[in-house]
């Protein structure tokens, strides 16, 4: 399984970016997907996750209402639309995929130990 994240960049506070993560190597539509981030000097943290069908999504409190995760199973790609960006959103963003297929609980999707495969990361820098 390979995950290729893209879409990061430099943006001013209040701006928007859309991250993409293209997956290959297995049937994308069978698996939930997640986004995590790691800011300089901090531990990696959960951002958002979406079920295999796209019918449900969960978010961390810090991004709820500003970020939207979505997926296009025909393109084997998961997206994260990030609006109203803040300087504290500055981080390397990673997409991740699990080994477990099909329905999973929201609690499971929110934990980084649920995920087996990780993309290379894309840097998002938000200037004040």
Backbone bond lengths (Angstrom), bond angles and torsions (degrees), N, CA, C in turn:
res aa  C-N    CA-C-N  psi(-1)  N-CA   C-N-CA  omega(-1)  CA-C   N-CA-C  phi
1 X - - - 1.462 - - 1.520 108.30 -
2 X 1.315 115.36 130.27 1.464 120.84 176.85 1.516 109.74 -123.73
3 X 1.326 115.58 138.67 1.453 122.66 178.72 1.518 108.60 -124.40
4 X 1.309 116.13 127.65 1.460 121.44 -178.18 1.517 108.85 -121.64
5 X 1.325 116.02 107.85 1.466 121.20 -179.71 1.517 110.41 -92.18
6 X 1.319 115.43 147.18 1.459 121.01 178.05 1.523 109.20 -154.63
7 X 1.333 114.96 170.90 1.453 119.98 174.87 1.512 115.48 106.59
8 X 1.325 117.46 -6.13 1.449 119.53 178.74 1.527 111.53 -69.91
9 X 1.322 115.18 170.45 1.453 119.82 179.12 1.507 111.12 167.46
10 X 1.312 114.62 -168.81 1.460 122.66 179.55 1.521 109.05 -101.71
11 X 1.319 115.93 129.34 1.460 120.95 -178.64 1.523 108.73 -143.03
12 X 1.301 116.27 151.05 1.464 120.41 177.01 1.530 110.13 -79.45
13 X 1.302 114.81 154.80 1.460 119.91 176.39 1.527 109.68 -55.03
14 X 1.318 115.04 137.47 1.449 120.90 -176.64 1.512 113.67 92.28
15 X 1.320 116.48 -10.89 1.457 120.84 -178.62 1.513 113.07 -84.05
16 X 1.335 114.55 -173.89 1.467 121.33 -175.60 1.518 110.58 -133.35
17 X 1.311 114.59 152.87 1.456 122.97 171.88 1.521 107.81 -144.76
18 X 1.324 116.05 154.47 1.461 120.17 171.70 1.519 109.19 -123.56
19 X 1.291 115.61 120.75 1.452 121.78 176.36 1.521 109.80 -91.72
20 X 1.313 115.26 147.16 1.456 121.83 176.13 1.521 109.22 -126.71
21 X 1.307 115.83 151.58 1.459 121.13 175.44 1.522 107.77 -141.15
22 X 1.315 115.60 110.48 1.455 121.57 179.80 1.525 109.14 -92.79
23 X 1.317 115.47 129.63 1.462 120.97 -178.12 1.521 110.49 -110.88
24 X 1.315 115.20 149.35 1.462 120.58 177.22 1.522 109.19 -149.24
25 X 1.306 115.82 160.48 1.457 120.41 174.75 1.513 115.52 107.25
26 X 1.337 116.97 -10.69 1.466 119.69 175.66 1.524 108.02 -163.45
27 X 1.338 116.77 179.76 1.467 120.43 -178.19 1.516 109.47 -76.02
28 X 1.307 115.12 103.95 1.465 122.84 -173.81 1.517 112.02 -56.15
29 X 1.313 117.12 -41.33 1.459 121.39 -171.40 1.524 113.74 -69.15
30 X 1.321 118.73 -6.10 1.467 121.40 179.88 1.523 113.99 -88.68
31 X 1.342 117.27 -5.63 1.457 120.14 -168.71 1.524 112.47 -130.17
32 X 1.339 114.86 140.70 1.455 120.07 168.52 1.525 109.64 -63.54
33 X 1.326 115.45 162.60 1.465 120.60 177.74 1.529 108.73 -137.22
34 X 1.317 115.81 152.46 1.453 119.74 -179.84 1.520 112.59 -136.80
35 X 1.327 114.93 160.62 1.462 123.11 172.38 1.530 107.99 -122.63
36 X 1.300 115.29 136.26 1.458 123.28 175.30 1.522 107.97 -128.58
37 X 1.310 116.09 167.50 1.456 119.73 175.07 1.517 110.15 -145.67
38 X 1.320 114.16 156.37 1.456 120.29 176.88 1.515 108.82 -137.93
39 X 1.312 115.04 115.66 1.457 121.27 178.09 1.528 109.00 -86.38
40 X 1.330 117.09 158.16 1.469 120.14 179.94 1.523 111.87 -55.79
41 X 1.322 116.17 127.34 1.448 120.61 177.08 1.518 115.26 77.64
42 X 1.336 116.09 6.25 1.464 119.59 -178.01 1.523 110.79 -122.47
43 X 1.320 115.71 164.58 1.448 120.29 176.88 1.532 110.75 -78.62
44 X 1.297 114.66 157.77 1.461 119.92 176.30 1.525 109.25 -64.64
45 X 1.331 116.15 140.65 1.454 120.31 -179.02 1.527 110.81 -133.58
46 X 1.315 114.14 150.98 1.457 121.41 177.59 1.529 110.14 -70.11
47 X 1.345 115.40 141.44 1.459 120.57 177.09 1.521 110.70 -116.44
48 X 1.333 116.82 -55.58 1.462 120.44 -176.32 1.520 109.70 -160.94
49 X 1.332 115.09 158.31 1.460 120.57 175.99 1.511 108.76 -149.37
50 X 1.324 115.15 155.98 1.453 121.06 -178.45 1.521 108.63 -136.40
51 X 1.320 115.35 142.23 1.459 120.22 -179.01 1.525 111.19 -68.04
52 X 1.334 116.50 167.76 1.453 120.64 -176.39 1.527 112.07 -60.70
53 X 1.324 116.69 -32.97 1.463 120.81 -178.28 1.524 112.89 -87.78
54 X 1.315 115.43 -15.83 1.459 119.60 -175.04 1.512 113.84 86.21
55 X 1.319 117.20 4.45 1.459 120.36 -175.30 1.524 113.38 -80.86
56 X 1.319 116.95 -17.53 1.458 119.23 178.79 1.515 110.37 -140.13
57 X 1.330 114.71 150.37 1.462 121.26 -179.88 1.519 108.94 -145.46
58 X 1.297 115.73 152.38 1.463 121.62 175.92 1.520 108.76 -130.64
59 X 1.336 115.09 154.87 1.454 121.77 -176.49 1.524 110.40 -138.49
60 X 1.316 114.79 153.35 1.461 118.51 170.65 1.528 107.94 -73.40
61 X 1.293 115.93 156.32 1.463 119.88 -179.25 1.527 111.50 -61.93
62 X 1.320 116.70 -30.01 1.457 120.19 -175.33 1.529 113.11 -70.88
63 X 1.325 117.99 -19.51 1.464 120.01 -177.81 1.519 112.52 -118.89
64 X 1.317 117.46 -7.19 1.468 121.09 -177.01 1.527 110.03 -57.55
65 X 1.325 115.66 131.99 1.449 120.89 -179.33 1.512 113.71 89.65
66 X 1.335 117.78 -13.67 1.469 121.55 179.69 1.530 111.84 -114.63
67 X 1.308 117.10 -34.39 1.467 122.12 -178.46 1.526 109.45 -106.94
68 X 1.336 115.70 147.71 1.453 121.67 176.24 1.522 109.37 -134.62
69 X 1.321 115.73 123.14 1.458 120.74 176.54 1.526 108.42 -96.01
70 X 1.328 115.73 141.76 1.460 120.52 178.21 1.523 108.09 -149.66
71 X 1.304 115.74 170.58 1.459 119.12 178.95 1.509 110.29 -147.04
72 X 1.329 114.70 151.18 1.451 122.71 173.85 1.519 106.09 -122.19
73 X 1.312 115.84 99.55 1.472 119.41 -175.90 1.524 112.33 -66.33
74 X 1.320 117.29 -26.70 1.466 120.06 178.10 1.532 110.92 -68.23
75 X 1.325 116.14 -27.99 1.466 120.79 -179.72 1.528 112.07 -103.23
76 X 1.334 117.26 1.57 1.470 121.76 -178.93 1.520 111.35 52.44
77 X 1.311 115.06 45.13 1.461 120.60 -174.76 1.532 110.32 -135.42
78 X 1.318 115.08 138.61 1.459 121.61 172.76 1.525 107.52 -112.95
79 X 1.317 115.55 143.92 1.458 121.99 -176.57 1.530 110.00 -122.50
80 X 1.318 113.72 158.60 1.452 118.80 168.21 1.522 108.61 -140.44
81 X 1.303 114.54 111.37 1.455 121.40 175.87 1.520 108.05 -84.82
82 X 1.321 116.13 123.26 1.459 121.22 -177.13 1.524 108.87 -117.08
83 X 1.302 116.28 114.54 1.454 122.59 179.52 1.527 110.62 -114.06
84 X 1.312 115.32 164.75 1.470 121.54 178.24 1.525 111.08 48.84
85 X 1.310 115.16 48.30 1.459 119.83 -175.86 1.521 111.78 -65.14
86 X 1.325 114.00 145.91 1.462 122.10 -179.16 1.534 109.34 -120.59
87 X 1.312 117.97 156.54 1.469 119.36 177.56 1.533 112.15 -55.33
88 X 1.306 117.57 -32.32 1.473 119.88 179.70 1.530 113.42 -72.81
89 X 1.323 117.48 -4.81 1.465 120.66 172.83 1.524 111.75 -83.75
90 X 1.314 116.87 -6.26 1.459 120.91 178.83 1.520 110.50 -60.44
91 X 1.336 116.16 123.67 1.460 121.35 -176.04 1.521 109.25 -177.96
92 X 1.317 114.70 168.81 1.458 120.07 166.02 1.529 106.62 -89.14
93 X 1.317 115.18 127.79 1.457 121.43 -177.54 1.530 109.37 -102.98
94 X 1.332 114.95 132.58 1.450 122.25 -178.01 1.530 110.37 -120.45
95 X 1.327 115.95 135.74 1.449 118.27 168.48 1.528 107.86 -94.22
96 X 1.328 114.68 155.41 1.462 119.40 -174.67 1.519 109.96 -146.90
97 X 1.330 114.86 150.69 1.460 121.11 -179.26 1.527 109.47 -135.00
98 X 1.335 116.87 144.20 1.457 120.55 -177.88 1.524 112.49 -92.16
99 X 1.320 114.83 173.67 1.453 120.45 170.61 1.528 111.52 -88.22
100 X 1.332 116.06 -27.98 1.453 121.02 -176.31 1.517 110.01 -78.21
101 X 1.323 116.61 129.31 1.451 120.53 -178.26 1.517 111.46 -100.47
102 X 1.327 115.64 164.57 1.453 121.47 175.11 1.512 113.81 77.61
103 X 1.332 116.59 -159.10 1.467 121.27 -175.58 1.521 111.46 -65.14
104 X 1.315 115.47 136.75 1.460 121.80 174.92 1.517 107.81 -139.35
105 X 1.308 116.25 160.63 1.456 119.79 -178.78 1.528 110.62 -77.15
106 X 1.316 114.83 157.31 1.461 119.70 176.00 1.526 110.16 -61.33
107 X 1.318 116.04 -38.68 1.461 119.72 179.36 1.525 110.69 -58.55
108 X 1.325 116.09 -41.67 1.461 119.70 -179.81 1.525 110.72 -65.32
109 X 1.308 116.31 -44.71 1.470 120.67 -177.08 1.520 112.22 -62.77
110 X 1.318 117.52 -23.66 1.458 121.07 -176.71 1.514 114.91 -85.84
111 X 1.325 117.65 -3.03 1.456 120.88 -177.45 1.512 112.49 -105.75
112 X 1.326 117.94 136.08 1.463 117.83 -176.36 1.528 111.93 -71.35
113 X 1.335 118.68 -20.14 1.461 118.84 178.03 1.531 112.71 -74.45
114 X 1.332 117.10 -6.06 1.457 122.47 175.50 1.529 111.41 -75.75
115 X 1.318 116.48 -22.95 1.453 121.80 -170.63 1.532 111.57 -98.91
116 X 1.297 114.81 136.70 1.459 121.39 -176.99 1.529 111.89 -103.84
117 X 1.334 117.07 -33.05 1.463 121.18 -174.01 1.523 109.75 -118.05
118 X 1.331 115.44 140.36 1.454 121.29 -176.22 1.525 110.46 -131.24
119 X 1.332 115.49 140.80 1.449 120.11 173.92 1.518 111.03 -77.91
120 X 1.307 116.51 178.65 1.457 121.07 -174.43 1.523 113.03 -82.59
121 X 1.306 117.53 -12.11 1.453 120.58 178.81 1.510 112.88 93.67
122 X 1.308 115.76 147.59 1.457 122.60 175.49 1.527 107.80 -135.56
123 X 1.320 116.40 132.86 1.459 121.69 -172.65 1.524 111.22 -85.46
124 X 1.321 114.67 128.26 1.457 121.97 173.41 1.522 107.87 -114.48
125 X 1.324 116.02 124.13 1.458 121.30 178.53 1.525 108.51 -121.75
126 X 1.323 115.86 122.82 1.457 121.25 -179.56 1.522 108.01 -112.57
127 X 1.318 116.02 118.23 1.456 120.64 -178.72 1.527 110.30 -93.01
128 X 1.311 115.29 148.59 1.477 119.87 -178.19 1.511 111.34 -89.85
